[in-house]
Amino acid sequence: MTPLDTFSPASAVQPPDGKPPSADAQARLLLLIDVFSETKSSKGIEGRMKLAKLDFLLRYPDHFMKLLAVRRPGVNAGEDPWLTGAIEQSMIRYRYGPWDPAYYSLLGALTGKGLIEPKHDAGVAAYRTTTAGREISLALGETESWRPVRDRARLLRRYFDLTGAKLRDLIYEAFPDIVEADWGTHL
């Protein structure tokens, strides 16, 4: 049982396919949001576009490595967080690049469990961990299986803490196949 499983209320948000958001996907997003929420002055991750682009780079380590080599040549990216090379669920090409339709249910589940709090400012949603979310994120980040994910999320914060639009532009420039893909194509 993962720490996220212990905080599952009966009213967890269900995605359109009726399956609950996976604990692994929730853990991945919680770690990502928490890393961007670590300082008191941080607003967390501002905007779903930014969240999606950061999650894309977290989920697709080959794309992360290529983009990191372009932006910061010679930086050691550390251990690949997905040692099996398998992506739990592929993202799709959508209007502004890589997207996962499960974000709504994942963010809803994390919010419903009291692990993140969305804030809306000028029409942009920002996601930040709560005290409970921070505690669980820290516990997850100490485990052998989730430590590389947390480390990779920290590299994302260090080298890719840009606006969603800027991240989209970097991804489009580095990966023209994503731009050329039809909407709805699995990446």
C-alpha positions in Angstrom: 0.0 0.0 0.0 1.4 3.4 -1.0 1.0 6.6 1.2 -1.5 7.9 -1.4 -3.7 4.8 -0.9 -4.1 5.6 2.8 -5.6 9.0 2.0 -8.3 7.8 -0.5 -11.8 9.1 0.3 -14.7 7.2 -1.0 -15.6 10.2 -3.2 -12.4 10.2 -5.2 -12.9 11.9 -8.6 -13.4 9.3 -11.4 -12.1 9.9 -15.0 -14.6 9.5 -17.9 -13.6 5.8 -18.4 -14.8 5.1 -14.8 -11.4 3.9 -13.6 -10.0 5.8 -10.6 -6.8 7.7 -11.2 -3.9 5.4 -10.6 -1.9 5.8 -7.4 1.3 5.9 -9.4 0.1 8.8 -11.6 -1.1 10.6 -8.5 2.3 10.1 -6.9 4.1 11.3 -9.9 2.1 14.5 -10.1 2.2 15.0 -6.4 6.0 14.8 -6.4 6.2 17.2 -9.4 3.9 19.7 -7.8 5.6 19.5 -4.5 9.1 20.1 -6.0 7.7 23.3 -7.5 6.1 24.2 -4.1 9.2 23.8 -1.9 9.8 27.4 -1.2 7.4 29.6 0.8 7.5 32.2 -2.0 6.7 29.7 -4.7 3.2 29.6 -6.2 3.7 26.0 -7.2 3.0 25.1 -10.8 1.2 27.9 -12.6 -1.1 26.6 -15.3 -2.2 23.3 -16.6 -0.1 23.9 -19.8 3.0 24.2 -17.7 2.0 21.2 -15.6 1.5 19.1 -18.8 4.8 20.1 -20.4 6.8 19.4 -17.2 5.0 16.1 -16.8 5.8 15.3 -20.4 9.5 15.8 -19.7 9.2 13.7 -16.6 7.4 10.8 -18.3 9.5 10.7 -21.4 13.1 10.6 -20.2 14.6 10.4 -23.7 12.9 13.7 -24.6 14.0 15.2 -21.3 17.7 14.2 -22.0 17.6 15.7 -25.5 16.1 19.0 -24.3 18.4 19.2 -21.3 21.4 18.6 -23.6 20.3 21.5 -25.8 19.6 23.9 -22.8 22.4 22.8 -20.5 25.1 20.7 -22.2 27.1 18.6 -19.8 24.6 18.5 -17.0 24.3 15.1 -15.4 20.7 14.1 -15.5 21.1 11.4 -12.9 19.2 8.1 -12.8 16.3 7.4 -15.3 13.2 7.5 -13.1 11.5 4.9 -15.3 14.0 2.1 -15.3 11.7 -0.2 -17.2 11.4 2.3 -20.0 7.6 1.8 -19.9 5.3 4.7 -19.7 2.2 4.0 -17.6 -0.1 5.9 -20.0 1.0 7.7 -23.1 0.2 11.3 -23.6 -1.7 12.6 -26.6 -1.0 15.5 -29.0 -3.5 18.2 -28.2 -4.0 21.8 -29.0 -0.9 23.0 -27.1 1.2 19.9 -27.4 1.5 16.9 -25.1 -1.6 16.4 -22.9 -3.2 13.7 -20.8 -7.0 13.7 -20.4 -6.5 12.1 -17.0 -5.2 15.4 -15.6 -8.6 16.6 -14.6 -9.3 13.4 -12.5 -5.8 13.3 -11.2 -5.8 16.9 -10.0 -9.3 16.4 -8.7 -8.3 13.3 -6.7 -5.2 15.1 -5.2 -7.3 18.1 -4.4 -10.1 15.9 -2.9 -7.6 14.1 -0.7 -6.3 17.4 0.6 -2.8 16.9 -0.9 -2.8 19.9 -3.3 -4.7 23.2 -3.4 -5.5 24.9 -6.6 -5.4 28.7 -6.6 -6.9 30.8 -9.4 -5.4 34.1 -10.3 -6.3 36.0 -13.5 -7.8 32.9 -15.0 -4.7 30.8 -14.4 -4.9 27.8 -12.0 -1.8 27.3 -9.9 -1.2 24.0 -8.0 0.6 23.8 -4.7 1.0 21.1 -2.2 -0.7 21.3 1.2 1.0 20.4 4.4 -0.3 16.9 4.1 0.7 16.7 0.5 4.2 17.9 1.4 4.5 15.2 4.1 3.5 12.4 1.7 5.7 13.8 -1.1 8.7 13.8 1.3 7.9 10.2 2.3 7.6 9.1 -1.3 10.8 10.9 -2.3 12.7 8.9 0.3 11.7 5.6 -1.1 14.0 3.8 -3.5 11.4 3.6 -6.3 10.3 7.3 -6.1 13.7 9.0 -5.3 14.7 9.2 -9.0 11.4 10.7 -9.9 11.8 13.4 -7.2 15.4 14.0 -8.4 14.3 14.4 -12.0 11.5 16.8 -10.9 14.1 18.9 -9.2 16.1 19.1 -12.4 13.0 20.2 -14.1 12.5 23.0 -11.6 16.2 24.0 -11.9 16.4 24.0 -15.7 12.8 24.2 -17.0 11.0 26.5 -14.6 9.6 28.5 -17.5 6.1 29.6 -18.5 3.8 27.0 -20.1 4.0 28.8 -23.4 7.9 28.9 -23.3 8.0 25.2 -22.5 5.6 24.4 -25.3 7.8 26.4 -27.7 10.9 24.5 -26.6 9.2 21.2 -27.0 7.9 22.1 -30.4 11.3 23.3 -31.5 13.1 20.2 -30.3 10.5 17.7 -31.3 8.9 18.7 -34.6 7.3 15.3 -34.8 5.0 16.4 -32.0 4.0 19.5 -33.9 3.3 17.5 -37.0 1.2 14.9 -35.2 -2.5 15.0 -35.6 -4.5 15.9 -32.6 -5.3 12.9 -30.5 -2.2 11.0 -31.7 -0.6 9.0 -28.9 3.0 10.2 -28.3 
